[in-house]
Amino acid sequence: MKNLRMKAARAALDLSQQQLADAVGVSRQTINAIEKGDYNPTIKLCVAICRCLGKTLDELFWED
């Protein structure tokens, strides 16, 4: 499932995929794959992304 909430949160902060990737220590391709729903990140990476984007795990990764 695509992670449009993560993509929207990143865009709201005017961050590119590369900038977010650099901030959390992964490749741009990893961020792209998470947003497309092709990659299921570790909890450690989820937490790092949430911290960078100022969101909670529930806001970005919990499916309704």
C-alpha positions in Angstrom: 0.0 0.0 0.0 1.3 3.4 -0.9 2.3 5.7 1.9 0.8 9.0 0.7 0.7 10.3 4.3 4.5 10.1 4.5 4.8 11.7 1.0 2.5 14.5 2.0 4.3 15.2 5.3 7.6 15.3 3.4 6.2 17.7 0.8 4.7 19.9 3.5 8.2 20.5 4.8 9.4 21.1 1.3 11.9 18.2 1.6 13.0 16.1 -1.4 13.2 12.4 -1.2 17.0 12.8 -1.2 17.0 15.3 1.7 14.8 13.0 3.8 17.0 10.0 2.9 20.1 12.0 3.9 18.5 13.0 7.2 17.6 9.4 8.2 20.7 7.7 6.7 19.2 5.7 3.8 19.2 6.0 0.0 16.7 8.0 -1.9 15.6 4.8 -3.5 14.6 3.5 -0.1 12.4 6.5 0.6 10.9 6.1 -2.9 10.1 2.5 -2.2 8.5 3.2 1.1 6.3 5.9 -0.4 5.3 3.5 -3.3 4.6 0.7 -0.9 7.3 -1.5 -2.3 9.3 -1.6 1.0 8.3 -2.2 4.6 10.8 -0.2 6.7 12.1 -1.3 10.1 10.7 0.2 13.2 14.0 2.0 13.7 13.7 3.6 10.3 10.0 4.5 10.9 10.9 6.3 14.1 13.7 8.2 12.3 11.4 9.3 9.6 8.7 10.4 12.1 11.2 12.4 14.0 12.5 14.1 10.9 8.9 14.9 9.7 7.5 15.8 13.1 4.9 13.1 13.0 3.9 10.1 15.1 4.1 6.5 14.0 0.3 6.4 14.0 0.1 9.4 11.7 2.5 8.0 9.1 2.4 4.3 9.3 -0.8 3.0 10.9 -3.3 1.8 8.4 -6.9 2.8 9.1 
